[in-house]
Amino acid sequence: MKDETRLIVADSEKDANMLYTTGMFVPDPFIWFRHRGRSYVVMSDLEIDRARRVANVDRVLSWTRYRARLEREGLKTPRLGDVLVAALRDFRIRAVTVPADFPLSLAEKLRKARIRVRLPKKAIFPERECKRPDEVAKVRAALQIAQAGLAAGIATIRRSRIGRGGFLLLRGRKLTSEMVRAEMDIACKRTGGLAANTIVAGGNQACDPHERGHGPLRAHQSIILDIFPRDERTGYFGDITRTVVRGRASERLRAMYRTVEDGQQIAFRELKAGVDGQDVHTRIQKFFAKQGFPTGKRRGRMSGFFHGTGHGLGLEIHELPRVSIVSEILKAGHVVTVEPGLYYHGTGGVRIEDVVVITERGNRLLSQFPRQLEI
């Protein structure tokens, strides 16, 4: 991979690899390649001056110059693929390594130009898995945004009162998942982040881990709040979850909560470089079953602990590695969530999520937020 020419054509607002390598946000697709140890981008007039100031590249090439040259050569309307071929030919590049999501139309254009297109063995930037100290700091900053959002959601629920029928009321209106989610997302925006698909799921809705939640919230039921905003300054994500009850939790719900807390502590004790995440995940599942909370189908739906213990976090909300049923050896510098959960229809759901960075001797907690079931 070291001597290969790497190529990406994408925008950097949505493509994590492009943002990782250039360090600048651009909303439209552009060309980046690394050849013989030097990196290049081809930029439009709209972005070229900014790219020269802030892009993490060795040289910025002009899209306009390539287009003008191609027009002089007789091409009426040069397009992205035409400019791409011209740029690669200027550097006598005969083969490129591209990410798995490289556009098929551009790959065909390169092949017709007799430029070989290859996929990497693992990833275009395998080094993205292990975070540098500055990246760990960026994740921590994103977590602070997430924690601001979570605090706003819990404060909103705490301000509610219990009304007739067990509905939560705020300023005379039924408090809904949508209302709490709005407060959380607004708090993130005020802190410099952008939250999307924030989860505020109560009662049986919380038994589906990716259910966003909708409608009125009730007292004495668990409410899962899971927020994962993107820091608008850096593009890195934060991710944190807490479970709360406004009122009194049932004894079974309290037992579930204690068990999930204990399961998270198992992960905190065991996650370190050289450990297989699969072993940690399996140990937590077995512990839950021993405590009377097995995983499996119950009345036609999945119950217990049926998602992974954690996932990588960085420029994407879900990155490698996974701490799950799949075998993956953890390395120092991996940043992973630790989010065991239990879900039983009729009782509700419980999930607690924090974020750690893996070290040679263990792990270091990056998120800092209190836990309290009943509020």
C-alpha angles and dihedrals in degrees: 000000000000095000096035122105107242121206134189128177110186144098116271098222092073103016110079094195093056092048091046094055101037101032094214134101115238120169098205129060117269137169126263127172138166117212128174093347097311128100129219139184129195108216137183122239088259093063106021100094093046090047091054089054103043113010116112094230138108097233138014116212125201120247089196093057092051091048093049091049093050091049090052088052089057105265106135100200113016112204135195094275092050093052090046093054092046093051094049092047090052088061092042091240112170101174136028136191113221136183120264092255094054110141111267092216091058092045089055090048091054093047091052087053088053094249110137118231119208136177122228119249092243115353138337089247108023088171089072089079095070112054123224117228091260090053092050087053090052092052089049090052090050089050090056088057090049091049091053089054093047092049090053092051095049091045090053092052091045091054091056123095129217112256138183114314091018094283117149112240128201119185090343095308131102109262111235136193088246092056093050092045090053091053091050095048093046091051089053091050091051089052095051102268140108118224124195132180093006111186122233103161125163135190116345091353087070090062089077103068095208098042107122092208130239141197133018121348122224135214123250091027128106116257118198115209113191120172129177112174128177119234103238091209098056109012093237121134134229123202129189137155135193132176120216140175123208101214125358125345120217118251091251091051090050090050090051091051093050090048093051090049090052091047090054090051089055088057093046090053097046109034111102141123112300095024120121108237089212090064092053092047093049092048091055092048091051091048091052091050091049089054090055099266107110125180122235145082115321119182091343098311135088115262137177121028106342105151132068125284091234151334138214118274130202133092087356127046090231115036136150133314113057126200096208146092088313117088111244126157113226121230134199108271096034110134111207139169119238106209118151116173145179126213129186123167109236093028103048138230135296126194130163119188133186134158129239137180114226117237134183092260101033135304140298123226113237100178121072117191131131123246125224125156101195117047 
